[in-house]
Amino acid sequence: MSKTYHIPNLKKIVRMANSHKAGFGIDTYTGKFHKQEILEQGSTPEDPKLLTKLGIKKRQRILAIAGYYASWASQLAKQEAKVDYSDVSQSMVNWSRRKYGKLFSKYLCSPYESIPKNQGEYNWTFTFEACGGKQGLPIAYLRSLLNKDGGILVMAWRKEKAKMGSKPKQYPLIVRTIGQIYGAHALVEDINFRGHIKGQPTTAIRHGVYKILTNNSARKEATLDLRVLEDIQHKNAIVLEEEAERLGINRKDLTHSLNRLDAISRKLIEEKFRKPITIRNH
């Protein structure tokens, strides 16, 4: 007997990652680049209570993914969080290193689907308005379960709905779905932060804040699932017993892992970024 599961196709997902060039934006409809005059993220916080409102403590270690122009990551660091900046674009990493210097503990050029690597390396994974909500972002927030505390996604509410894309729907779906699959607590709330939108005066801006709070069980299952996902990524079929033995786990744990990865794929990943894998018992 055999059964087909679906898993995220990391090769296709990472290939689609948009490597921005510093100083240029991309038109989401045409895919063409255009020069930017204001080099900031969609909103820039100026709130002295930023860490408190986000539930982050001073000196906690933060992995900022899709860091872009670091409007948010830099404010977290200035309020005494220990922030590692990351972006898939080497151009953005170089730009941020020149601008912020020693403000960040590290500068990492990496797709967010690949970090963090280890359990307990960070307290939180953080992003402001990262793209890829139906592609790789669910994998990044699966990885956030490895952290001591979890993951945070933030977006600014705007009158122009087109500027928010699928984020108002996809961000809460990501934290709630991963929370449900792994038994982790999901929080969805609106919070006002003082700050400004590009070229506008400072005011209170409503933001959506979406959090996953990890725990020991979720951390253990996420670690296993990421290991399984990496191991079977380039395979079209596996024999359950052989794969379990190779990974040093039992068949039951491998089956549970495949079920969780299948649920993430079907509920959160766009169909063209999934891949089928056939599981045979013999």
C-alpha positions in Angstrom: 0.0 0.0 0.0 1.1 3.6 -0.6 -0.1 7.1 0.4 0.7 10.5 -1.1 1.6 13.4 1.1 2.3 17.0 0.1 5.3 18.9 1.4 6.6 22.4 0.8 8.9 22.5 -2.3 11.8 24.4 -0.8 13.7 24.6 -4.1 10.8 26.4 -5.9 10.1 28.6 -2.9 13.7 29.8 -2.4 14.0 30.3 -6.2 11.1 32.7 -6.1 12.6 34.8 -3.3 12.9 38.4 -4.5 16.4 39.8 -4.1 15.8 43.5 -3.8 18.5 46.0 -4.9 19.0 48.7 -2.3 17.5 51.9 -3.5 15.0 50.3 -5.7 11.5 48.9 -5.2 9.6 46.4 -7.3 6.1 46.8 -8.8 4.0 43.9 -7.6 2.0 43.9 -10.8 4.7 44.3 -13.5 7.7 42.9 -11.6 9.7 45.9 -12.8 12.1 47.8 -10.5 11.8 51.5 -9.9 14.0 53.9 -7.9 12.9 54.8 -4.4 13.3 58.2 -2.9 12.6 57.3 0.7 14.6 54.3 1.9 12.3 53.1 4.7 9.9 50.3 5.3 6.1 50.8 5.0 6.0 52.3 8.5 8.8 53.5 10.8 8.1 53.2 14.6 9.0 56.0 16.9 7.4 54.5 20.0 9.4 54.5 23.2 7.3 51.6 24.4 7.9 49.5 21.2 9.4 46.5 23.0 6.8 46.5 25.8 3.9 46.6 23.3 5.4 43.7 21.3 6.1 41.6 24.4 9.9 41.7 23.9 12.2 42.3 26.8 15.5 44.2 26.8 18.5 42.1 25.9 16.4 39.3 24.4 17.9 37.9 21.1 15.9 38.7 18.0 16.2 37.4 14.5 14.9 40.0 12.1 14.0 38.2 8.8 13.3 40.0 5.6 14.9 43.0 7.3 14.8 45.2 4.2 15.7 48.9 5.2 15.5 47.9 8.9 13.2 50.6 10.0 11.7 48.2 12.6 14.8 46.1 13.4 16.9 49.2 14.1 14.3 50.5 16.6 14.2 47.2 18.4 18.0 47.3 18.7 18.0 50.9 19.8 15.6 49.9 22.6 18.2 47.4 23.8 17.1 44.2 22.1 20.0 42.2 20.7 19.1 42.0 17.0 20.6 40.0 14.2 19.6 41.5 10.8 18.9 39.2 7.9 17.7 39.6 4.3 17.9 37.4 1.2 19.4 40.3 -0.7 23.1 40.8 -0.4 22.6 44.3 -1.7 20.2 45.0 1.3 22.6 43.4 3.8 25.5 45.6 2.5 23.3 48.7 2.6 22.2 48.0 6.2 25.7 47.2 7.4 26.9 50.5 6.0 24.0 52.4 7.6 23.8 50.7 11.0 27.3 49.4 11.6 27.5 47.8 15.1 23.9 48.4 16.0 23.1 44.8 14.9 24.9 41.9 16.5 25.1 40.1 13.1 24.3 40.6 9.4 23.0 37.5 7.6 22.3 37.1 4.0 19.9 34.2 3.9 16.5 33.1 2.8 14.2 33.2 5.8 13.2 29.6 5.2 16.7 28.5 6.4 17.0 30.3 9.7 17.3 29.9 12.7 19.2 26.6 12.5 19.2 25.6 16.2 16.9 25.4 19.2 17.1 28.3 21.6 19.4 30.4 19.5 17.0 33.3 19.6 14.1 34.4 21.8 12.0 35.7 18.8 11.8 35.7 15.0 10.5 39.1 13.9 9.4 40.5 10.6 7.6 43.6 9.4 5.5 43.0 6.3 7.6 40.2 4.8 6.3 38.9 1.5 5.8 35.2 0.7 2.8 34.5 2.9 1.7 31.6 0.7 5.2 30.5 -0.1 8.1 30.4 2.4 6.8 32.5 5.3 5.0 29.6 6.9 8.3 27.7 6.9 10.0 30.7 8.6 7.4 30.7 11.3 7.6 26.9 11.6 11.2 27.6 12.4 10.2 30.3 14.9 9.0 27.4 17.1 12.7 26.5 17.6 13.1 29.8 19.6 12.8 30.3 23.3 9.7 32.4 22.9 8.4 32.2 19.3 7.6 34.4 16.4 6.2 37.9 15.7 4.8 39.3 12.4 3.7 42.9 12.1 1.9 44.9 9.4 0.6 48.4 9.2 -3.1 48.9 8.4 -3.6 51.2 5.4 -6.6 52.8 3.7 -5.2 51.5 0.3 -5.9 47.8 0.6 -3.8 47.0 -2.5 -0.7 48.0 -0.5 -1.4 45.3 2.1 -1.8 42.5 -0.4 -2.8 39.2 1.2 -1.2 40.0 4.5 -4.4 40.9 6.5 -5.7 37.4 5.7 -2.5 35.4 5.5 -0.6 36.6 8.6 -3.3 35.5 11.1 -3.8 32.3 9.1 -0.1 31.5 9.5 0.0 31.9 13.3 -3.3 30.2 13.9 -2.7 27.3 11.7 0.9 26.6 12.9 -0.4 27.1 16.4 -3.1 24.6 15.9 -0.9 22.0 14.3 1.8 22.2 16.9 -0.2 23.0 20.0 1.4 26.5 20.3 -0.6 29.5 21.4 -1.4 32.1 18.7 -2.2 35.7 19.4 -3.8 38.1 16.9 -4.3 41.7 18.0 -4.3 45.3 16.8 -1.8 47.7 18.5 -1.2 51.4 18.0 2.4 52.4 17.6 3.6 56.0 17.3 5.5 56.4 14.1 5.2 57.6 10.5 4.4 56.3 7.1 6.9 57.3 4.4 6.9 61.1 4.0 4.1 61.7 6.5 4.1 63.2 10.0 4.4 61.2 13.2 1.2 59.9 14.6 -0.4 56.8 16.2 -0.6 54.1 13.5 -2.7 51.0 13.9 -0.8 47.8 13.2 -1.7 44.1 13.2 0.5 42.0 15.4 0.5 38.3 15.0 2.4 36.0 17.4 3.2 32.3 17.9 4.2 31.4 21.5 6.2 28.2 21.4 6.6 25.5 24.0 8.8 22.4 24.6 6.5 20.0 22.7 6.1 22.4 19.7 9.9 23.0 19.7 10.6 19.2 19.6 8.0 18.5 16.9 9.2 21.5 14.7 12.8 20.3 15.0 11.9 16.8 13.8 9.7 18.2 11.0 12.4 20.5 9.7 14.8 17.6 9.7 12.4 15.3 7.9 11.5 18.1 5.4 15.2 18.6 4.5 15.9 14.9 4.2 13.0 14.0 1.9 13.0 17.3 -0.1 14.6 15.8 -3.2 12.8 12.5 -3.1 9.6 11.5 -4.9 9.0 8.4 -2.9 10.2 6.8 0.3 9.7 3.5 2.1 8.5 4.4 5.6 10.4 1.8 7.5 13.7 2.6 5.7 13.4 6.3 6.1 12.5 6.0 9.8 15.5 3.8 10.4 17.8 6.2 8.5 16.6 9.1 10.6 16.9 7.1 13.8 13.2 7.6 14.7 10.2 5.2 14.8 7.6 4.9 12.1 4.9 6.5 14.2 6.9 9.7 14.8 7.7 9.8 11.1 4.1 9.4 10.1 3.0 12.2 12.5 5.7 14.4 11.0 4.5 13.8 7.5 1.0 14.5 8.6 2.0 17.9 10.0 4.0 18.8 6.9 1.1 17.8 4.8 -1.3 20.0 6.8 1.1 23.0 6.5 1.3 22.5 2.8 -2.4 22.1 2.1 -3.5 24.9 4.4 -0.8 27.5 4.0 1.3 26.9 0.8 0.2 27.8 -2.6 -0.3 24.7 -4.7 2.5 25.4 -7.2 5.0 25.6 -4.3 4.1 22.1 -2.9 5.4 18.8 -4.1 3.9 15.3 -3.7 5.8 12.5 -2.1 4.7 8.9 -2.1 5.1 6.9 1.1 5.3 3.1 0.7 5.1 0.6 3.6 7.4 -1.9 1.9 
